Each structure stands twice: as structure tokens, then as C-alpha cells.
Amino acid sequence: MSATPRRTVHRPALVLLVVVVAVAALALGWWQWERFSSASGTAQNLGYAMQWPLFAGFALFAYFRFVRLEQESGDQAGNENDTAGAAGQPIAPAGATGPDASSGAAGTRNRRGGLFGGRGARETDGPREIPAGFLPERPRAAREDDPALAEYNTYLARLHAEDGGAGSTAGVARDTERSAG
């Protein structure tokens, strides 16, 4: 950890936005409650009256979560600078043994941080791959030598020829239409 404590940075515009959103959501909840209490109020108004305070609470939660994640990412950056040795190579954590305890390229350890590192962040040995068979298979285009497709295309060509559309784009005029007069 660094010797100087980290100071929380509050952005006035962000704080103002969160306060405005929370107050507006609470006002809309009050308005929906008044609508529900009136003679024309419905259960939908009651649902909205209970929903709007949740939105206000989410705005506050999102702000505090943002501040916490920002602090953690700043702490992680400070820790990375503190763990570098004099030669710029990472040093092993205290009490570490095994191949990861040596300094150099083999001893580098990554710590999940930022948005995905929280209380349960753990050290990993580097990026992990997605296991085979985890994601669904992507559809593949039909191959040109597919016998079923070739048979179907032959069938469509025969139908087109029987219709008389071999030479014209509009096909043969039929006498099934009635005249208007």
C-alpha cells in the first residue's frame, strides 16, 4: 500500500446529477401516490408510487458503487507501483513460495481489479481462456456440394421450367383473371 492515504474525489456535477435524479424520482413517487389516493387512482398508480423510490435508491447506490470502484482501481494502481523492484521488475509478495515467488517474467501475478475486482478479487495466473463447448456453436452456411440442397435447387428449376418462365421474367400470362368490363 502507499504511504499516503488516498483522498476521495467527488465530482460536483455528478453529485448534483445524482441529487437531482433522486429528488425527481421521489417527487414522481409522491405524485403517483397522490394519483392513487384520488378518486380516479388505480393499482397501476400504486405500483408506480412504490417503484419510483426504488429508482431514487438505485441512483444513490450507483453513485456510491462508482466511487468505491474508482477508489479500488486507484488503490490497485498504487499497489502496482509499490510492488516494483529497483530494476523495474515485480517482486514477490511476502511469504510467497514456489515458481511465482521468483522475480522476473515468470513471477508476475495479475490481480483482478477495476469493475470486476471487488471484495472477492483473487490473484490469477494470467488471462484464462473460455473452455471449449461453453459457448453455443455458430450456425454454418450450407456447403455447395450438399446433395439435399442440389436436389432442391433442381426441383425448383424444373418447376420454373414447367411454369413456362424459362425465357421471360414475368412468366406466362394466365386466363384466370377476370376482366373488369
Steps between C-alpha positions, in 0.01 A plus 500: 500500500617853450614708795258785429128434545287535190261789494149448364431715197145628481388651176250781568317450170455129568383562856255762373371257234445226757320738736276632221416147381424381854283802583317474167434129554367564851281783369360273230433235764312755710305612195401139420397450862273806477355362175435166670330675793269694269164372378643407159805318640573141402726222618741601224549835676573314823758288321670808358487670842698210644732475199627858483670497843686188386635699204616773740673239713666350194639839399660534845626141492651547153683815611651339809593189302670718238701680769602170659610347169694814419679479836579132451644558154709787640619279788592228253704743291677614816570140603646416160742791532598393852572138402756585234859431597794730448566356153135548398422130538212386720588354837328207666246559775617434854485132591460381140664174401528296182555611143293814547727621780791562267544837343493551126248411230405168658422665832254762379156464650188677383237622740151545376396855562290781364140409433552125541713499813318559820499335836545158345783600267767233489836466342510316168781356292407712198217513254281193482347353188136415455466121523409316181131424478399780740360730232235380254618401154460761228277400207691409188402579142388211283779354292481513123537123465204425730295232317171604663551862396594397145187282476281785627651748252442249215139465613452880504656530152266227365196677648613828347542337159156335522346840578635627171720761655820377339527795259293775660527670833127545547397145414209394281185709521212298631135524415393471861453874537160646425457812300348805662254555220 
